[in-house]
Structures are given as C-alpha cells and as structure tokens.
Amino acid sequence: MKPKIIILGAGYGGLTTSLILQKELHSDEADITLVNKHSYHYITTHLHQSAAGTKSTDRIKIDLGELINPKKISFIKAEVKKVDIKTNQEVYLNNGQILDYDLLIIALGSEIETYGIEGLKENTFSIRSVNTVQLIKEHIDYMFAKYKAKEAKPEYLTFVVGGAGFTGIELLGELTDRIPVLCKKFNINPKSVRVINIEASANALPGFDTQLVDYAVKLLEKKGVVFINNTPIKECTENGVVLANGELIKSKTVIWTGGIRGNKIMETMGIDHHCSRVKVDEFLRIPSFENIFMIGDMSIIMNKNGQPYPPTAQMAVQQGKYTADKIISYIRNGERYQTPFTFLNKGVVASLGKGEGIGKIGHKQVTGYRASFLKQLIDNHYLYSIGGLPVLFKKGSM
Ligand SMILES: Cc1cc2nc3c(=O)[nH]c(=O)nc-3n(C[C@H](O)[C@H](O)[C@H](O)COP(=O)(O)OP(=O)(O)OC[C@H]3O[C@@H](n4cnc5c(N)ncnc54)[C@H](O)[C@@H]3O)c2cc1C
C-alpha cells in the first residue's frame, strides 16, 4: 500500500521537501498532501522590504499552483488547528477535514516572542507574513499623510523598531531608504522624522563579528537611525514604548522584531517543547516518534559546542532536502534513516538597504555593494531552485 505523507507548511522547509518528493517519486509510490494556510509561498527573507515599502508584496508571493503538480501532490489550503500524534495520528484542519498519515512532516514556522512584555502583542506591528507587512507599509504611508493633512504631531513620524537582531537591522536599512521618498512625496522636512532602534542587550546583531556590527551600526546611524542599546522595553501602549528606565518614547509605529518562538500548534501535540520548538533527534524526528519529522523554525538543532543553531531559511532548506531524501530512500529501499543530519553553514548575509550589506562567508567578511550583490545571488539561487527560470525572471532581482 502507498504510504500517506502529509506535509504541514509550505515555507522554506515544507516546500523544499514537497518539491523534491514531487520530482523524485512516481505517483504510485506515495500519496502526498501539502497543507498551507495560504495559496502562495512567500519569500520570508524579503518581508522587511515589503514592510518598509521598498518591494511590493506581489514580488515576494509565489502562487503554489505554479510550483505544485496536482497529479503528484494534493494541495489543501487550510489552517492546521491541532495535531494529534499520540492517540489517533491525525491532523485537524479549520475546514473540518481530518487527515491521517503514515509519515508526517511538520514545518509550520514561527511566531513572535513577546517575552511577556505588557501590551506588546496589542500595540506593535510584526514582520511575520505578507498580510502583516502590508499592514505596516500602509500604516507608515498613512502616518505621513496624517502628519501632513491633519496635525503635525511628532509621534506620527517617530518610527520605533524593537530589537536589533537580523530582522530589525535589515528593516532599518530599508526603512531609511524609503523615508526620503515619503518625505519628498508628502513635502515633509526629513528632519521631522525619527527612526529609533531599541535593544535590550549591549550590541546589535548578536553572532556577527564586531567589525561587521560596527559597519552596520555606523552606516545606519549615517542614514538617520538612533540606537538605544542596553535598554529593555518594559511596556507598549497605544502611545508608544515605555523603557525599563520609565522613559516614554511617543510613537504611533512600533515594529517588534525582538524574537521568535515556534508555531503555537506545538501546544496541541502534548509533547515537551521549549517555546514551541522541539529538540529533534539526529534524523530530524520528534524523539520517540519515528514517523514524524519536524523541520525549520520549529526544530532545535545543536551545534558542536552544544548551542542551538539560529533558525534560518538556510537551515530549513537543508532540513527539507534531508527529509525528502530520507523519505525517498525509505520508500524505495525500506532503509531506516541511517545518516544523521548535518548542517553546512554556507555563511550569512544581511542587507542594509539598497546596495549595502554585511556578511560572512567561511572566514571572509564582506561589506557594502559586494554583500548586497551576494544577498541577491543567494535569493536568486533559491528562487531558481524552487521554480526554475520562470519564477526567477518573475520574482528575482537582476
Ligand atoms: C524579515 C526576515 C528576514 C530573514 N532573512 C533571512 C536571511 O537572510 N537568511 C536566512 O537564512 N533566514 C532569514 N530569515 C529567517 C527565515 O525566513 C526562517 O528561518 C524560515 O522562513 C523558516 O522556514 P520554515 O519552513 O520553518 O517556516 P516558514 O518559511 O515561515 O513557513 C511556514 C509556513 O507554514 C504556514 N503556516 C503557519 N501556520 C500554519 C497553520 N496553522 N496552518 C497551515 N499553515 C501554516 C505559513 O503560512 C508558511 O507558509 C528571515 C526572517 C525574516 C522574518
């Protein structure tokens, strides 16, 4: 009998697994179903550009219909509500469907971590999906229009980014590219606009070399960003953010990029987890569940120093490929997963706006235009890998 394979999530991890299975397996070898809450895949690594308004959301969405062959994979557009891995081995969807499986791949990504900060969820924006970044873009435009047409309140043009990690820094790079455009459009003096970054730890970009962090911070300061480090946010209100020292920074636009946790679906599964993420075994399976892979941001993988690797698209894609290979080998040869997963760090590049970036490939540091070019190459390579030339030409940056 054909094994039933269910893949939850069509992000970097889930889509990679799906596309390899689609290419390699014949339709009589497995019954494959992919579930995703949207009918499109989105380029998460470009969300910050759409949030700032430097790239339209159409450029970061790829219709799953262009990638998935219905003769090989059944696609269900629905939201996963519950995963019962202990009693019935079933997945519950918001459309009422219940799916059973022989092999399950869970790749539902992450959500924002609020660290219990009061009012954060209610009063801040987050960079999590096409819809949330569309909202940010429209809100920023509206703030400029409101400042000009209604009342010139400084809080309308005070933009606060909470967190100076990878996403926060990339967002600041784009925001500071867009603001001059908006100032021109609305005929507003650029000096009226403030962009503030608030970070609880001593430095921006943990994990990056000091020289690269200095490069990024100096460049962003030149573009107008004010960095406030060593300062946790205590509370977020509709008027702005209250810092640990009690100071209120008035702002109508606070964008939180300070941390992520795994998808809350984890809480329906009745297994041990750490902030909705699971330390998977060496074969990327949930411990004690031989037929369930957990990949991408929901999984925790340790490096050789016993520290968890940061959740990245690079990690999710490599896990997606590994999982597909293991499933194919299992179906074809009955081979149980014998080769453990190993992560190959190919380097990391962060963009700092148009033509600017920082990165490290192996031991080599790159900055400026070279880093920005490298980032485009990485992104284009991913687009080509999922959709070939048609997707590269439609969505890539040339
Ligand atoms: C602004 C930004 C920039 C980034 N830049 C980089 C970078 O340069 N390099 C890098 O390596 N990483 C980067 N990352 C991190 C990277 O995007 C993530 O690590 C990666 O997307 C994780 O892949 P995933 O498959 O686990 O989840 P995702 O890619 O987030 O996919 C999860 C999928 O599950 C779907 N889903 C979620 N919940 C449900 C549900 N209940 N039911 C059905 N479907 C659901 C979602 O719609 C989505 O399609 C960046 C992240 C952000 C936000």
The ligand as an SDF file (V2000), in Angstrom:
LIG
                    3D

 53 58  0  0  0  0  0  0  0  0999 V2000
   12.4970   39.7090    7.6830 C   0  0  0  0  0  0  0  0  0  0  0  0
   13.1900   38.3870    7.7440 C   0  0  0  0  0  0  0  0  0  0  0  0
   14.4080   38.2410    7.0970 C   0  0  0  0  0  0  0  0  0  0  0  0
   15.0510   36.9870    7.1410 C   0  0  0  0  0  0  0  0  0  0  0  0
   16.2350   36.8690    6.4700 N   0  0  0  0  0  0  0  0  0  0  0  0
   16.8550   35.6730    6.4460 C   0  0  0  0  0  0  0  0  0  0  0  0
   18.0390   35.5080    5.6770 C   0  0  0  0  0  0  0  0  0  0  0  0
   18.5410   36.4400    5.0550 O   0  0  0  0  0  0  0  0  0  0  0  0
   18.6220   34.2780    5.6600 N   0  0  0  0  0  0  0  0  0  0  0  0
   18.0770   33.2130    6.3330 C   0  0  0  0  0  0  0  0  0  0  0  0
   18.6440   32.1070    6.2480 O   0  0  0  0  0  0  0  0  0  0  0  0
   16.9580   33.3420    7.0720 N   0  0  0  0  0  0  0  0  0  0  0  0
   16.3220   34.5260    7.1510 C   0  0  0  0  0  0  0  0  0  0  0  0
   15.1600   34.6750    7.8700 N   0  0  0  0  0  0  0  0  0  0  0  0
   14.6170   33.5210    8.6160 C   0  0  0  0  0  0  0  0  0  0  0  0
   13.8370   32.5850    7.6890 C   0  0  0  0  0  0  0  0  0  0  0  0
   12.8920   33.2990    6.9510 O   0  0  0  0  0  0  0  0  0  0  0  0
   13.1520   31.4730    8.5020 C   0  0  0  0  0  0  0  0  0  0  0  0
   14.1090   30.8390    9.3060 O   0  0  0  0  0  0  0  0  0  0  0  0
   12.4890   30.4640    7.5410 C   0  0  0  0  0  0  0  0  0  0  0  0
   11.4310   31.0790    6.8480 O   0  0  0  0  0  0  0  0  0  0  0  0
   11.9740   29.2500    8.3210 C   0  0  0  0  0  0  0  0  0  0  0  0
   11.3780   28.3330    7.4440 O   0  0  0  0  0  0  0  0  0  0  0  0
   10.1570   27.4110    7.9210 P   0  0  0  0  0  0  0  0  0  0  0  0
    9.8810   26.4890    6.7940 O   0  0  0  0  0  0  0  0  0  0  0  0
   10.4230   26.8720    9.2590 O   0  0  0  0  0  0  0  0  0  0  0  0
    8.9550   28.4230    8.1270 O   0  0  0  0  0  0  0  0  0  0  0  0
    8.2780   29.4390    7.1260 P   0  0  0  0  0  0  0  0  0  0  0  0
    9.1330   29.7090    5.9590 O   0  0  0  0  0  0  0  0  0  0  0  0
    7.8560   30.5940    7.9700 O   0  0  0  0  0  0  0  0  0  0  0  0
    6.9910   28.6430    6.6210 O   0  0  0  0  0  0  0  0  0  0  0  0
    5.9320   28.2630    7.4560 C   0  0  0  0  0  0  0  0  0  0  0  0
    4.7150   28.0310    6.5770 C   0  0  0  0  0  0  0  0  0  0  0  0
    3.6600   27.4850    7.3650 O   0  0  0  0  0  0  0  0  0  0  0  0
    2.4390   28.1750    7.1200 C   0  0  0  0  0  0  0  0  0  0  0  0
    1.6480   28.0780    8.3340 N   0  0  0  0  0  0  0  0  0  0  0  0
    1.8970   28.6050    9.5500 C   0  0  0  0  0  0  0  0  0  0  0  0
    0.9550   28.2330   10.4370 N   0  0  0  0  0  0  0  0  0  0  0  0
    0.0820   27.4580    9.7660 C   0  0  0  0  0  0  0  0  0  0  0  0
   -1.0880   26.7430   10.1340 C   0  0  0  0  0  0  0  0  0  0  0  0
   -1.5540   26.7710   11.3820 N   0  0  0  0  0  0  0  0  0  0  0  0
   -1.7260   26.0360    9.1860 N   0  0  0  0  0  0  0  0  0  0  0  0
   -1.2600   25.9850    7.8920 C   0  0  0  0  0  0  0  0  0  0  0  0
   -0.1560   26.6460    7.5050 N   0  0  0  0  0  0  0  0  0  0  0  0
    0.5100   27.3600    8.4140 C   0  0  0  0  0  0  0  0  0  0  0  0
    2.8930   29.6050    6.7850 C   0  0  0  0  0  0  0  0  0  0  0  0
    1.8970   30.3040    6.0490 O   0  0  0  0  0  0  0  0  0  0  0  0
    4.1660   29.3230    5.9730 C   0  0  0  0  0  0  0  0  0  0  0  0
    3.8550   29.1200    4.6090 O   0  0  0  0  0  0  0  0  0  0  0  0
   14.4780   35.8950    7.8550 C   0  0  0  0  0  0  0  0  0  0  0  0
   13.2430   36.0680    8.5010 C   0  0  0  0  0  0  0  0  0  0  0  0
   12.6070   37.2800    8.4510 C   0  0  0  0  0  0  0  0  0  0  0  0
   11.2790   37.4540    9.1450 C   0  0  0  0  0  0  0  0  0  0  0  0
  1  2  1  0
  2  3  1  0
  2 52  2  0
  3  4  2  0
  4  5  1  0
  4 50  1  0
  5  6  2  0
  6  7  1  0
  6 13  1  0
  7  8  2  0
  7  9  1  0
  9 10  1  0
 10 11  2  0
 10 12  1  0
 12 13  2  0
 13 14  1  0
 14 15  1  0
 14 50  1  0
 15 16  1  0
 16 17  1  0
 16 18  1  0
 18 19  1  0
 18 20  1  0
 20 21  1  0
 20 22  1  0
 22 23  1  0
 23 24  1  0
 24 25  2  0
 24 26  1  0
 24 27  1  0
 27 28  1  0
 28 29  2  0
 28 30  1  0
 28 31  1  0
 31 32  1  0
 32 33  1  0
 33 34  1  0
 33 48  1  0
 34 35  1  0
 35 36  1  0
 35 46  1  0
 36 37  1  0
 36 45  1  0
 37 38  2  0
 38 39  1  0
 39 40  1  0
 39 45  2  0
 40 41  1  0
 40 42  2  0
 42 43  1  0
 43 44  2  0
 44 45  1  0
 46 47  1  0
 46 48  1  0
 48 49  1  0
 50 51  2  0
 51 52  1  0
 52 53  1  0
M  END
$$$$
